Amino acid sequence: MKTKKFFNYFLSKHFRIWLRVLSVVLTALVVTVTLSYFVYYHQSAENSPGPIILEDIPSGKFVKVSNTDLFSSYQDGIFLISWYGCPIGAAYSWGIYGMLSKYTDLNKSVSTHRSDPNDVFPNTPGLIFSPFTFSAYGHTVKFYPVYLYNQYMNATVSGTPILAKNLIETGLQELQNDVSGGIYQTAIDYTTKVPILGYEKPSAFIGAPAHINSICIYSGTNGTYLINGPYFSPQLVDGFSPSYLESNYSSIQVIRNETNAFSEALNLSIQ
């Protein structure tokens, strides 16, 4: 008899209501625990003292990759990592030029150039930079352009031939010779390991042949920021001569927008 009453209770309306309430409570608990972990994980990454290894990054937007200066203690630096014939590097050069022109005279530090005529974005107008130091927000900032390959991406800048299959390895060797360990490791992580959103692969393996593609890294006392991928399509400056853009860059909307983005990255990294 007791067994029958116990069984009937499980079939009763009251028990079914109690079961639904319990189900809702357990579901809420699971969601709360999951969200707590998600928030904790991301806050921990954001507040971590060293590099932040992201799962993926968007193309053409600055992202924070470290809460500390990966260049050198108490020194601020901007690193343009590119190659002579790169159309994306050429497009970057105008935003960088617009940003740097606010702080220093660039006449002796740039020369006009065009990208590889055989690239998918041929003959993109751009600038080639030399390294220099300038002052911004009360900080001394060093600008380091690093060119890994020649105009046609078949040799180093010094003329040593490179087989297509060795472009990544040789590019990293060239980079290691020119930058500090923290900047070098960041470039490795965000070109050969961390995928680009929408491509599901690291940027070095998106183009053909695979190579270390153009990126720009800002590293200062307030952290390190990186952009990987074109801020705007090189096609948008097709038809302009390099000398025209050098004199009129501020009249081109996409370059003004890029200048603002590069300027904001400088502000965030050192202020």
Secondary structure, 3 states (H helix, E strand, C coil): CHHHHHHHHHHCHHHHHHHHHHHHHHHHHHHHHHHHHHHHHHHHHHHCCCECCCCCECCCCCEEEECCCCCECCEEEEEEEECCCCHHHHHHHHHHHHHHCCCCCCCCCEEEEECCCCCCCCCCEEEEECCEEEEECCEEEEEEEEECCCCCCCECCCCCECCHHHHHHHHHHHHHHHCCHHHHHHHHHHHHHCEECCCCEEHHHCCCCCCCCCEEEEEECCEEEEEECCCCCHHHHCCCCHHHHHHHHHHCHHHHHHHHHHHHHHHHHHC
